[in-house]
Amino acid sequence: MEIKTECPFCGGEMITIIEDGRQNCCMCQDCYAQGPTASSKVGAVEGWNDRA
């Protein structure tokens, strides 16, 4: 699963997956926008890629 590289808010291309032990989410490193949380990295990427 590949992260779409552009942030829908600022157009930033530095998107990373953040893990806190049980939850994962994708976050833009330019504006710090976060996608939905998920229990897996794949779920976090899917949530980021399928955002409205």
C-alpha positions in Angstrom: 0.0 0.0 0.0 1.5 3.3 -1.1 0.7 6.7 0.6 -0.6 9.3 -1.8 2.1 11.9 -1.7 0.1 15.1 -1.6 -1.5 16.6 1.5 -5.1 17.7 0.7 -4.7 20.7 3.0 -1.3 22.2 2.1 0.0 20.2 -0.9 2.9 19.0 1.2 4.6 15.8 0.0 6.2 14.6 3.3 3.6 12.2 4.6 4.7 9.7 7.4 3.0 7.0 9.4 2.8 7.7 13.1 2.6 4.8 15.5 1.7 5.0 19.2 1.8 1.3 20.0 -1.8 0.5 19.3 -3.0 3.1 16.8 -1.5 4.3 13.5 -2.2 7.4 11.4 -0.7 9.3 8.5 0.5 12.8 9.1 1.7 15.6 6.9 5.1 16.8 8.1 4.5 20.3 6.7 1.1 21.3 8.2 0.7 18.4 10.7 -2.7 17.4 9.3 -3.6 13.8 10.3 -5.7 11.1 8.7 -8.0 8.8 10.5 -6.5 6.4 13.1 -6.4 2.6 12.4 -5.1 -0.5 14.2 -2.6 -1.2 11.4 -0.3 0.7 9.1 -2.2 -0.5 6.1 -5.5 0.8 7.6 -3.9 4.2 8.3 -2.7 4.4 4.7 -6.1 3.4 3.3 -7.7 6.1 5.5 -5.3 8.7 4.3 -5.7 7.7 0.6 -9.6 7.5 0.8 -10.1 10.9 2.6 -12.9 13.1 1.5 
